[in-house]
Amino acid sequence: MKTWIFGALALAMTVASGVSSACPTGNFDPPRKPVVQNVSFQATQLFERAQELEAAAASHERSAAGLERDAETFANRARILRNQANLVAFADRASITAVADELSIRASTSRSQAAEERASAASLRVQARSARERAVELVRLGNGGGGGWRGRPLPRATQTSETTI
């Protein structure tokens, strides 16, 4: 009888240790499933992003136009000061010419900033166009335009014409 109790105890301990090793201990996070969004939602997000990029590009264009106006103002003031420098005493000409040169430098700086703003606007418009193209491609592929299961092309529907005699 002692061997029977010893055998039952050994069997119970073996089964219990096997079960306990099968269950993880500590912090166990089950694998997360990826979030699947439908195609129209993704396309809508891309179109909204494109709209935001277009708005930012328009803002850069307005900023560039303002900088260009400032540059024109600075250049006109410098031209006026140079014209007036000829009408004042020789001693004052140097200071007026220095101010005109400073205004010309400001005009040049303002024009270069305007060019940078326009380049930024162009870059944003390219990004917006790309986002719109991706959205259209998503919609096209998602609606049976060649984006079947696992990217395989969908079979084309054949049109049959019925004739009646």
C-alpha positions as CSV (number, residue, x, y, z in Angstrom):
1,M,0.0,0.0,0.0
2,K,2.9,2.3,0.7
3,T,4.1,2.0,-2.9
4,W,0.6,2.7,-4.2
5,I,0.4,6.0,-2.1
6,F,3.9,6.9,-3.2
7,G,3.0,6.3,-6.9
8,A,-0.2,8.3,-6.6
9,L,1.8,11.2,-5.0
10,A,4.5,11.0,-7.7
11,L,1.9,11.0,-10.4
12,A,0.1,14.0,-8.8
13,M,3.3,16.0,-8.6
14,T,4.2,15.2,-12.2
15,V,0.8,16.3,-13.5
16,A,0.8,19.4,-11.3
17,S,4.3,20.5,-12.4
18,G,3.4,19.9,-16.1
19,V,0.3,22.0,-15.8
20,S,2.1,24.8,-14.0
21,S,4.8,25.0,-16.6
22,A,2.1,25.2,-19.3
23,C,0.6,28.4,-17.8
24,P,2.8,31.5,-18.1
25,T,3.6,33.4,-15.0
26,G,4.2,37.1,-14.6
27,N,3.1,39.7,-17.1
28,F,1.7,37.9,-20.1
29,D,0.2,40.0,-22.8
30,P,-1.7,38.1,-25.5
31,P,-0.6,38.9,-29.0
32,R,-2.5,42.0,-30.2
33,K,-4.4,41.9,-33.4
34,P,-3.5,44.7,-35.9
35,V,-6.2,47.4,-36.2
36,V,-7.7,47.0,-39.6
37,Q,-9.3,50.2,-41.0
38,N,-11.5,50.2,-43.9
39,V,-10.3,51.6,-47.2
40,S,-12.7,54.6,-47.2
41,F,-11.6,55.7,-43.8
42,Q,-8.0,55.6,-44.8
43,A,-8.8,57.4,-48.1
44,T,-10.7,60.1,-46.1
45,Q,-7.7,60.6,-43.8
46,L,-5.4,61.0,-46.8
47,F,-7.8,63.5,-48.4
48,E,-8.0,65.4,-45.2
49,R,-4.2,65.4,-44.9
50,A,-3.9,66.7,-48.5
51,Q,-6.4,69.5,-47.6
52,E,-4.3,70.4,-44.6
53,L,-1.1,70.5,-46.7
54,E,-2.9,72.7,-49.3
55,A,-3.9,75.1,-46.6
56,A,-0.4,75.2,-45.3
57,A,0.9,75.9,-48.8
58,A,-1.6,78.7,-49.3
59,S,-0.4,80.2,-46.0
60,H,3.2,80.0,-47.2
61,E,2.2,81.7,-50.4
62,R,0.5,84.5,-48.5
63,S,3.6,84.9,-46.4
64,A,5.8,85.0,-49.5
65,A,3.5,87.7,-51.1
66,G,3.9,89.8,-47.9
67,L,7.6,89.4,-47.9
68,E,7.7,90.4,-51.6
69,R,5.7,93.5,-50.8
70,D,8.1,94.4,-48.0
71,A,11.1,93.9,-50.4
72,E,9.5,96.2,-52.9
73,T,8.9,98.8,-50.2
74,F,12.5,98.6,-49.0
75,A,13.9,98.8,-52.6
76,N,11.7,101.9,-53.3
77,R,12.8,103.6,-50.1
78,A,16.4,102.9,-50.9
79,R,16.0,104.3,-54.4
80,I,14.3,107.5,-53.0
81,L,17.1,107.9,-50.5
82,R,19.8,107.6,-53.2
83,N,18.0,110.2,-55.3
84,Q,17.8,112.5,-52.4
85,A,21.4,112.0,-51.4
86,N,22.4,114.0,-54.5
87,L,20.4,116.9,-53.2
88,V,21.9,117.2,-49.7
89,A,25.3,118.4,-48.5
90,F,28.3,116.3,-49.2
91,A,28.8,115.5,-45.4
92,D,25.3,114.0,-45.1
93,R,25.5,111.9,-48.3
94,A,27.5,109.1,-46.7
95,S,25.0,108.5,-43.9
96,I,22.0,108.6,-46.4
97,T,23.8,106.2,-48.7
98,A,24.5,103.9,-45.8
99,V,20.8,103.8,-44.9
100,A,19.9,103.2,-48.5
101,D,22.4,100.3,-48.6
102,E,20.9,98.8,-45.5
103,L,17.4,99.1,-47.0
104,S,18.7,97.3,-50.2
105,I,20.1,94.5,-48.0
106,R,16.8,94.2,-46.3
107,A,15.0,94.0,-49.6
108,S,17.4,91.3,-50.8
109,T,16.9,89.3,-47.6
110,S,13.1,89.7,-47.8
111,R,13.2,88.5,-51.4
112,S,15.2,85.4,-50.5
113,Q,12.8,84.6,-47.6
114,A,9.9,85.0,-50.1
115,A,11.6,82.5,-52.4
116,E,12.1,80.0,-49.5
117,E,8.4,80.4,-48.6
118,R,7.4,79.7,-52.2
119,A,9.6,76.7,-52.3
120,S,8.0,75.4,-49.1
121,A,4.6,76.0,-50.6
122,A,5.6,74.0,-53.7
123,S,6.9,71.2,-51.6
124,L,3.7,71.1,-49.6
125,R,1.6,71.0,-52.7
126,V,3.7,68.1,-54.0
127,Q,3.0,66.2,-50.8
128,A,-0.7,67.0,-51.0
129,R,-0.8,65.7,-54.6
130,S,0.9,62.6,-53.5
131,A,-1.5,62.0,-50.6
132,R,-4.5,62.5,-53.0
133,E,-3.0,60.1,-55.5
134,R,-2.5,57.5,-52.7
135,A,-6.1,58.0,-51.6
136,V,-7.4,57.5,-55.1
137,E,-5.3,54.4,-55.5
138,L,-6.6,53.0,-52.3
139,V,-10.1,53.6,-53.3
140,R,-9.5,52.2,-56.7
141,L,-7.9,49.0,-55.4
142,G,-10.4,48.7,-52.6
143,N,-13.4,48.8,-54.9
144,G,-12.4,46.0,-57.2
145,G,-9.9,47.8,-59.4
146,G,-7.3,45.0,-59.2
147,G,-6.8,44.8,-55.4
148,G,-8.3,41.4,-54.6
149,W,-7.4,39.1,-51.8
150,R,-3.6,39.5,-51.0
151,G,-3.2,41.9,-53.9
152,R,-4.2,39.4,-56.6
153,P,-6.2,40.9,-59.4
154,L,-9.9,40.4,-59.3
155,P,-11.5,38.6,-62.2
156,R,-13.2,40.9,-64.5
157,A,-16.9,40.5,-64.9
158,T,-17.8,39.4,-68.3
159,Q,-20.7,41.1,-70.0
160,T,-23.1,38.8,-71.8
161,S,-25.6,40.2,-74.2
162,E,-29.0,38.6,-74.4
163,T,-30.7,38.6,-77.7
164,T,-34.3,38.0,-78.3
165,I,-35.7,36.9,-81.6
